[in-house]
Amino acid sequence: MAEKKTSWLRKIVTGRIEMPFDASWKYALFIALLSFIYITNRLEMEARVRRISDLTKEIKELRYEHITTQSELMNMSKQSEVLRRTEAENLGLHELTEPPRIVER
């Protein structure tokens, strides 16, 4: 009776693949090395994605802080605000009531 031929894929799936005994440890070592590289690469990429996410959040916070500080500075440099603050500090500075004069030599 003729033996039924099975495909190489079916042999791998069922575990009936025929390898020489001395070569099987090399294949197992190769598979273990590939698995180690895959796992290491995956963990490194996840760490990088987390770092990118953290840096993106930090950039947004710094942008908001920059906009807030810039608007406060613009408000503080207005003439009316400068006048109000100098009067509150009693610096003795007053707003000019006469236009400035040009001094010629």
Disulfide bonds with the S-S distance in Angstrom:
none
